[in-house]
Amino acid sequence: MDWNSMSDPAILAEIGKRMKEYRLRKNRTQRDVATHAGISVQSLQRLEQGGSVSLSTFISILRMLRLLDNLEALVPELPLSPVELLKLQGKARKRAAKPHVKQKNNGDDS
């Protein structure tokens, strides 16, 4: 699916459709999901009908349906840039050093 070519309402409708399909596949009622997610049934209905809900409501529904791991694909962690990798490599130890031994001071201040 080419999400970039879709309008915002079309994206919301597709997300709502998919969330409903997940809920039904898990054999959960709207009331059950809403109760366990800590949201109102109306919020879940709004999402499933293609309406907008708050991000925290969306996350609560994802958590209840065990879909939170999919957020990694939605907003992946940025990889280190080549410059950052070089900086980290520069800080890596390349060899061991002899341990420093403190010399005893025999009272000579010379």
Backbone as JSON Lines, residues from 0, in Angstrom:
{"i":0,"aa":"M","n":[0.84,-1.18,0.0],"ca":[0.0,0.0,0.0],"c":[0.89,1.24,0.0]}
{"i":1,"aa":"D","n":[0.56,2.2,-0.82],"ca":[1.33,3.43,-0.91],"c":[0.67,4.49,-0.01]}
{"i":2,"aa":"W","n":[1.1,4.51,1.24],"ca":[0.51,5.42,2.22],"c":[0.72,6.88,1.83]}
{"i":3,"aa":"N","n":[1.83,7.19,1.19],"ca":[2.13,8.57,0.83],"c":[1.16,9.15,-0.2]}
{"i":4,"aa":"S","n":[0.55,8.3,-0.98],"ca":[-0.38,8.8,-2.0],"c":[-1.81,8.95,-1.46]}
{"i":5,"aa":"M","n":[-2.02,8.53,-0.21],"ca":[-3.36,8.57,0.37],"c":[-3.62,9.88,1.11]}
{"i":6,"aa":"S","n":[-4.86,10.3,1.14],"ca":[-5.25,11.48,1.92],"c":[-5.29,11.08,3.4]}
{"i":7,"aa":"D","n":[-5.27,12.08,4.27],"ca":[-5.35,11.8,5.71],"c":[-6.63,11.03,6.07]}
{"i":8,"aa":"P","n":[-7.8,11.45,5.57],"ca":[-9.01,10.68,5.89],"c":[-8.95,9.23,5.4]}
{"i":9,"aa":"A","n":[-8.33,9.01,4.24],"ca":[-8.2,7.65,3.72],"c":[-7.27,6.81,4.6]}
{"i":10,"aa":"I","n":[-6.21,7.43,5.11],"ca":[-5.29,6.72,6.01],"c":[-6.01,6.36,7.31]}
{"i":11,"aa":"L","n":[-6.76,7.32,7.87],"ca":[-7.52,7.04,9.09],"c":[-8.53,5.92,8.88]}
{"i":12,"aa":"A","n":[-9.19,5.92,7.73],"ca":[-10.16,4.87,7.43],"c":[-9.48,3.51,7.33]}
{"i":13,"aa":"E","n":[-8.32,3.45,6.71],"ca":[-7.59,2.18,6.57],"c":[-7.09,1.68,7.93]}
{"i":14,"aa":"I","n":[-6.57,2.59,8.75],"ca":[-6.12,2.2,10.09],"c":[-7.3,1.68,10.9]}
{"i":15,"aa":"G","n":[-8.43,2.38,10.84],"ca":[-9.62,1.94,11.57],"c":[-10.09,0.57,11.13]}
{"i":16,"aa":"K","n":[-10.08,0.35,9.83],"ca":[-10.49,-0.94,9.28],"c":[-9.57,-2.05,9.79]}
{"i":17,"aa":"R","n":[-8.28,-1.79,9.77],"ca":[-7.32,-2.8,10.22],"c":[-7.42,-3.07,11.72]}
{"i":18,"aa":"M","n":[-7.62,-2.02,12.5],"ca":[-7.75,-2.21,13.94],"c":[-8.99,-3.05,14.25]}
{"i":19,"aa":"K","n":[-10.08,-2.79,13.53],"ca":[-11.3,-3.58,13.73],"c":[-11.05,-5.04,13.36]}
{"i":20,"aa":"E","n":[-10.34,-5.27,12.25],"ca":[-10.03,-6.65,11.84],"c":[-9.19,-7.36,12.9]}
{"i":21,"aa":"Y","n":[-8.22,-6.67,13.48],"ca":[-7.41,-7.28,14.55],"c":[-8.28,-7.61,15.76]}
{"i":22,"aa":"R","n":[-9.14,-6.67,16.13],"ca":[-10.01,-6.89,17.28],"c":[-10.91,-8.1,17.06]}
{"i":23,"aa":"L","n":[-11.51,-8.19,15.88],"ca":[-12.41,-9.31,15.57],"c":[-11.64,-10.63,15.48]}
{"i":24,"aa":"R","n":[-10.46,-10.59,14.92],"ca":[-9.65,-11.81,14.82],"c":[-9.3,-12.35,16.2]}
{"i":25,"aa":"K","n":[-9.14,-11.43,17.16],"ca":[-8.85,-11.84,18.54],"c":[-10.13,-12.12,19.32]}
{"i":26,"aa":"N","n":[-11.28,-12.05,18.61],"ca":[-12.59,-12.35,19.19],"c":[-12.88,-11.49,20.42]}
{"i":27,"aa":"R","n":[-12.62,-10.2,20.31],"ca":[-12.86,-9.25,21.41],"c":[-13.95,-8.29,21.01]}
{"i":28,"aa":"T","n":[-14.84,-7.97,21.94],"ca":[-15.88,-6.98,21.68],"c":[-15.29,-5.58,21.85]}
{"i":29,"aa":"Q","n":[-15.98,-4.6,21.31],"ca":[-15.54,-3.22,21.48],"c":[-15.51,-2.85,22.96]}
{"i":30,"aa":"R","n":[-16.54,-3.27,23.69],"ca":[-16.61,-2.96,25.13],"c":[-15.42,-3.59,25.87]}
{"i":31,"aa":"D","n":[-15.09,-4.83,25.53],"ca":[-13.97,-5.52,26.18],"c":[-12.65,-4.81,25.91]}
{"i":32,"aa":"V","n":[-12.4,-4.47,24.66],"ca":[-11.15,-3.78,24.31],"c":[-11.1,-2.42,24.99]}
{"i":33,"aa":"A","n":[-12.2,-1.67,24.92],"ca":[-12.23,-0.33,25.52],"c":[-12.0,-0.41,27.03]}
{"i":34,"aa":"T","n":[-12.65,-1.34,27.69],"ca":[-12.5,-1.47,29.14],"c":[-11.06,-1.79,29.51]}
{"i":35,"aa":"H","n":[-10.48,-2.77,28.84],"ca":[-9.1,-3.17,29.15],"c":[-8.07,-2.13,28.72]}
{"i":36,"aa":"A","n":[-8.4,-1.32,27.73],"ca":[-7.49,-0.26,27.29],"c":[-7.65,1.0,28.12]}
{"i":37,"aa":"G","n":[-8.72,1.07,28.91],"ca":[-8.96,2.24,29.74],"c":[-9.48,3.43,28.96]}
{"i":38,"aa":"I","n":[-10.23,3.15,27.91],"ca":[-10.79,4.21,27.06],"c":[-12.3,4.01,26.96]}
{"i":39,"aa":"S","n":[-12.97,4.96,26.36],"ca":[-14.41,4.81,26.17],"c":[-14.69,3.98,24.92]}
{"i":40,"aa":"V","n":[-15.86,3.35,24.92],"ca":[-16.29,2.59,23.74],"c":[-16.41,3.53,22.54]}
{"i":41,"aa":"Q","n":[-16.85,4.76,22.8],"ca":[-17.01,5.74,21.72],"c":[-15.67,6.05,21.05]}
{"i":42,"aa":"S","n":[-14.6,6.11,21.83],"ca":[-13.27,6.36,21.25],"c":[-12.86,5.23,20.32]}
{"i":43,"aa":"L","n":[-13.1,4.0,20.75],"ca":[-12.76,2.84,19.91],"c":[-13.63,2.84,18.66]}
{"i":44,"aa":"Q","n":[-14.91,3.14,18.82],"ca":[-15.8,3.2,17.65],"c":[-15.34,4.27,16.67]}
{"i":45,"aa":"R","n":[-14.95,5.43,17.21],"ca":[-14.47,6.52,16.35],"c":[-13.25,6.07,15.54]}
{"i":46,"aa":"L","n":[-12.31,5.4,16.21],"ca":[-11.12,4.92,15.5],"c":[-11.5,3.92,14.42]}
{"i":47,"aa":"E","n":[-12.33,2.95,14.77],"ca":[-12.7,1.91,13.81],"c":[-13.51,2.46,12.63]}
{"i":48,"aa":"Q","n":[-14.16,3.6,12.82],"ca":[-14.93,4.21,11.75],"c":[-14.11,5.21,10.94]}
{"i":49,"aa":"G","n":[-12.81,5.3,11.23],"ca":[-11.94,6.18,10.46],"c":[-11.82,7.58,11.0]}
{"i":50,"aa":"G","n":[-12.28,7.78,12.23],"ca":[-12.14,9.09,12.86],"c":[-10.8,9.2,13.57]}
{"i":51,"aa":"S","n":[-10.48,10.4,14.01],"ca":[-9.2,10.57,14.69],"c":[-9.4,10.43,16.2]}
{"i":52,"aa":"V","n":[-8.39,9.9,16.83],"ca":[-8.34,9.77,18.29],"c":[-6.99,10.28,18.74]}
{"i":53,"aa":"S","n":[-6.85,10.51,20.02],"ca":[-5.55,10.98,20.52],"c":[-4.51,9.87,20.38]}
{"i":54,"aa":"L","n":[-3.27,10.28,20.35],"ca":[-2.19,9.31,20.24],"c":[-2.16,8.39,21.46]}
{"i":55,"aa":"S","n":[-2.44,8.92,22.64],"ca":[-2.43,8.07,23.84],"c":[-3.56,7.03,23.78]}
{"i":56,"aa":"T","n":[-4.7,7.4,23.21],"ca":[-5.79,6.43,23.02],"c":[-5.37,5.35,22.04]}
{"i":57,"aa":"F","n":[-4.75,5.76,20.96],"ca":[-4.28,4.81,19.95],"c":[-3.27,3.83,20.56]}
{"i":58,"aa":"I","n":[-2.35,4.35,21.36],"ca":[-1.34,3.5,22.01],"c":[-2.0,2.53,22.98]}
{"i":59,"aa":"S","n":[-3.01,3.0,23.71],"ca":[-3.73,2.11,24.64],"c":[-4.39,0.96,23.9]}
{"i":60,"aa":"I","n":[-4.97,1.24,22.75],"ca":[-5.61,0.2,21.95],"c":[-4.56,-0.76,21.41]}
{"i":61,"aa":"L","n":[-3.46,-0.22,20.89],"ca":[-2.38,-1.09,20.4],"c":[-1.88,-2.01,21.5]}
{"i":62,"aa":"R","n":[-1.71,-1.46,22.7],"ca":[-1.22,-2.26,23.83],"c":[-2.21,-3.39,24.14]}
{"i":63,"aa":"M","n":[-3.49,-3.07,24.18],"ca":[-4.51,-4.05,24.52],"c":[-4.54,-5.17,23.49]}
{"i":64,"aa":"L","n":[-4.34,-4.83,22.22],"ca":[-4.38,-5.83,21.14],"c":[-3.01,-6.48,20.9]}
{"i":65,"aa":"R","n":[-2.04,-6.15,21.75],"ca":[-0.67,-6.7,21.64],"c":[-0.03,-6.35,20.3]}
{"i":66,"aa":"L","n":[-0.17,-5.09,19.89],"ca":[0.38,-4.63,18.62],"c":[1.44,-3.55,18.79]}
{"i":67,"aa":"L","n":[1.86,-3.28,20.03],"ca":[2.82,-2.2,20.27],"c":[4.15,-2.41,19.58]}
{"i":68,"aa":"D","n":[4.57,-3.66,19.4],"ca":[5.86,-3.91,18.75],"c":[5.89,-3.35,17.32]}
{"i":69,"aa":"N","n":[4.72,-3.13,16.74],"ca":[4.67,-2.59,15.38],"c":[5.09,-1.13,15.32]}
{"i":70,"aa":"L","n":[5.16,-0.46,16.47],"ca":[5.61,0.93,16.47],"c":[7.06,1.04,16.01]}
{"i":71,"aa":"E","n":[7.85,-0.01,16.19],"ca":[9.24,0.01,15.74],"c":[9.31,0.21,14.22]}
{"i":72,"aa":"A","n":[8.39,-0.4,13.49],"ca":[8.36,-0.22,12.04],"c":[7.83,1.16,11.67]}
{"i":73,"aa":"L","n":[6.94,1.69,12.5],"ca":[6.35,3.01,12.24],"c":[7.38,4.12,12.4]}
{"i":74,"aa":"V","n":[8.12,4.07,13.49],"ca":[9.13,5.08,13.76],"c":[10.42,4.36,14.2]}
{"i":75,"aa":"P","n":[11.18,3.86,13.22],"ca":[12.39,3.1,13.58],"c":[13.47,4.0,14.19]}
{"i":76,"aa":"E","n":[14.29,3.39,15.01],"ca":[15.41,4.11,15.61],"c":[16.4,4.46,14.51]}
{"i":77,"aa":"L","n":[16.92,5.68,14.53],"ca":[17.86,6.1,13.5],"c":[19.2,5.38,13.69]}
{"i":78,"aa":"P","n":[19.79,4.89,12.59],"ca":[21.11,4.29,12.71],"c":[22.16,5.38,12.9]}
{"i":79,"aa":"L","n":[23.31,5.01,13.42],"ca":[24.39,5.97,13.57],"c":[24.91,6.37,12.19]}
{"i":80,"aa":"S","n":[25.26,7.64,12.07],"ca":[25.82,8.11,10.8],"c":[27.27,7.63,10.71]}
{"i":81,"aa":"P","n":[27.86,7.61,9.51],"ca":[29.25,7.2,9.37],"c":[30.2,8.06,10.22]}
{"i":82,"aa":"V","n":[29.9,9.34,10.35],"ca":[30.74,10.23,11.17],"c":[30.67,9.81,12.64]}
{"i":83,"aa":"E","n":[29.46,9.53,13.11],"ca":[29.3,9.1,14.5],"c":[29.99,7.77,14.75]}
{"i":84,"aa":"L","n":[29.93,6.87,13.78],"ca":[30.62,5.58,13.91],"c":[32.13,5.78,14.02]}
{"i":85,"aa":"L","n":[32.67,6.68,13.22],"ca":[34.12,6.95,13.28],"c":[34.5,7.54,14.63]}
{"i":86,"aa":"K","n":[33.69,8.43,15.15],"ca":[33.97,9.02,16.46],"c":[33.99,7.95,17.54]}
{"i":87,"aa":"L","n":[33.03,7.03,17.48],"ca":[32.98,5.95,18.47],"c":[34.18,5.03,18.34]}
{"i":88,"aa":"Q","n":[34.6,4.76,17.11],"ca":[35.76,3.9,16.89],"c":[37.02,4.56,17.41]}
{"i":89,"aa":"G","n":[37.09,5.88,17.31],"ca":[38.26,6.59,17.8],"c":[38.4,6.49,19.3]}
{"i":90,"aa":"K","n":[37.31,6.3,20.01],"ca":[37.34,6.19,21.45],"c":[37.59,4.76,21.93]}
{"i":91,"aa":"A","n":[37.53,3.82,21.03],"ca":[37.73,2.43,21.43],"c":[39.2,2.18,21.75]}
{"i":92,"aa":"R","n":[39.43,1.41,22.79],"ca":[40.81,1.09,23.17],"c":[41.41,0.18,22.13]}
{"i":93,"aa":"K","n":[42.65,0.45,21.8],"ca":[43.35,-0.33,20.79],"c":[44.41,-1.24,21.41]}
{"i":94,"aa":"R","n":[44.85,-0.92,22.63],"ca":[45.84,-1.76,23.31],"c":[45.77,-1.5,24.81]}
{"i":95,"aa":"A","n":[46.35,-2.4,25.54],"ca":[46.38,-2.27,26.99],"c":[47.6,-1.46,27.4]}
{"i":96,"aa":"A","n":[47.47,-0.76,28.5],"ca":[48.59,0.02,29.01],"c":[49.07,-0.61,30.31]}
{"i":97,"aa":"K","n":[50.34,-0.34,30.63],"ca":[50.86,-0.83,31.9],"c":[50.15,-0.1,33.02]}
{"i":98,"aa":"P","n":[49.88,-0.8,34.12],"ca":[49.24,-0.12,35.24],"c":[50.19,0.89,35.86]}
{"i":99,"aa":"H","n":[49.65,2.0,36.27],"ca":[50.45,3.04,36.91],"c":[50.67,2.65,38.36]}
{"i":100,"aa":"V","n":[51.94,2.7,38.8],"ca":[52.27,2.36,40.17],"c":[52.67,3.63,40.88]}
{"i":101,"aa":"K","n":[52.02,3.91,42.01],"ca":[52.37,5.09,42.78],"c":[53.68,4.82,43.51]}
{"i":102,"aa":"Q","n":[54.57,5.78,43.46],"ca":[55.83,5.66,44.19],"c":[55.65,6.19,45.59]}
{"i":103,"aa":"K","n":[56.31,5.5,46.54],"ca":[56.21,5.94,47.92],"c":[57.05,7.19,48.1]}
{"i":104,"aa":"N","n":[56.53,8.07,48.89],"ca":[57.26,9.3,49.23],"c":[57.99,9.02,50.53]}
{"i":105,"aa":"N","n":[59.35,9.05,50.51],"ca":[60.17,8.72,51.67],"c":[60.39,9.93,52.56]}
{"i":106,"aa":"G","n":[59.58,10.92,52.45],"ca":[59.78,12.12,53.25],"c":[60.67,13.11,52.59]}
{"i":107,"aa":"D","n":[61.24,12.74,51.42],"ca":[62.09,13.68,50.69],"c":[61.2,14.62,49.91]}
{"i":108,"aa":"D","n":[61.41,15.89,50.12],"ca":[60.64,16.88,49.36],"c":[61.5,17.47,48.26]}
{"i":109,"aa":"S","n":[62.59,16.82,47.91],"ca":[63.45,17.38,46.89],"c":[63.02,17.08,45.5]}
